[in-house]
Amino acid sequence: MIGLAVGVIVSIAALAGGFSASNLMGPLTGGLIGVGAIVVLPLLYGGMAFLMALLVSWLYNVAAGLVGGIEVDVK
């Protein structure tokens, strides 16, 4: 959801830049960047979240192996 929200913001900013008169690459460039941001940013955020989850779970397993982990008694 964060990637989609940021993608919408980047899309609006790119469209605003695409309509400016000083754009050297053409008026449709901003629109293409905006659409690309809506597609790419959610995938990027999802991939980064996956990598961070892998890293944190690995760090937890290393720390749990060193100190013995957490023991829970359920009656």
N, C-alpha and C positions, 0 to 999 in steps of 0.2 A: 504494500500500500504506500509506503514511503517513496519507493522508486517511481510509482505512478504519479504521486503528487509532485515530486521534483521534476519528473518528465513533463508534466503539464506546465509547470512554471518555466522550464527551459524552452518549451515549445512556444509559449506566449512571447518570451523574450526574443527568441529567434525569429518569430514572425514579425515582431516590431522592428527588428534589425533588417529583416528582408525587405520591408517596405520603405526603408530609408533611401534617399537619393544617392548617397555616397557608396552604396554597395557595389563592389567591383565584379562580383561573380554572378550577378543576375538576381532578379526579384524572387525567383522560386527557390533559391538556396536556403533562405530562412525557413520556408515551409518544409523542405526536405530534412533540414536539421531538426526541426520541431517534431516531425513524425518519427524520425530516427530516435530522438530522445525519449519519446513515449514508449518505444519498443525496447531500446537498449538499456535504459536506466533501471527498469524493474528487473531485468535479467542480471544486470551488474550487481544490484543490491542483493538479489537472491543468491548469486554465486559467492559474494563476499560474506554473507551471513552463513552459508554452508561452510566456507573455509574457517571462519571464526569459531563455529560450533565444533569443527574437527580439532582445532587448536586447543580450545578450552577443555574439551573432553579428554584429550591426550594429557594436558597438564594436570587435570584432576586425577586421572589414573596413575600418573607418575607420583603425585603427592600422596595419594591414598596408599600406594605401594610402599612408600617410605615411612608413613606414620601409622599404617594399619587400617586406614579407612574409618568409616562410621558404622557402628554397630547399633542396630535397632532391635529391641525385644518387643514382640507383639504377643499379647495374651488372649 
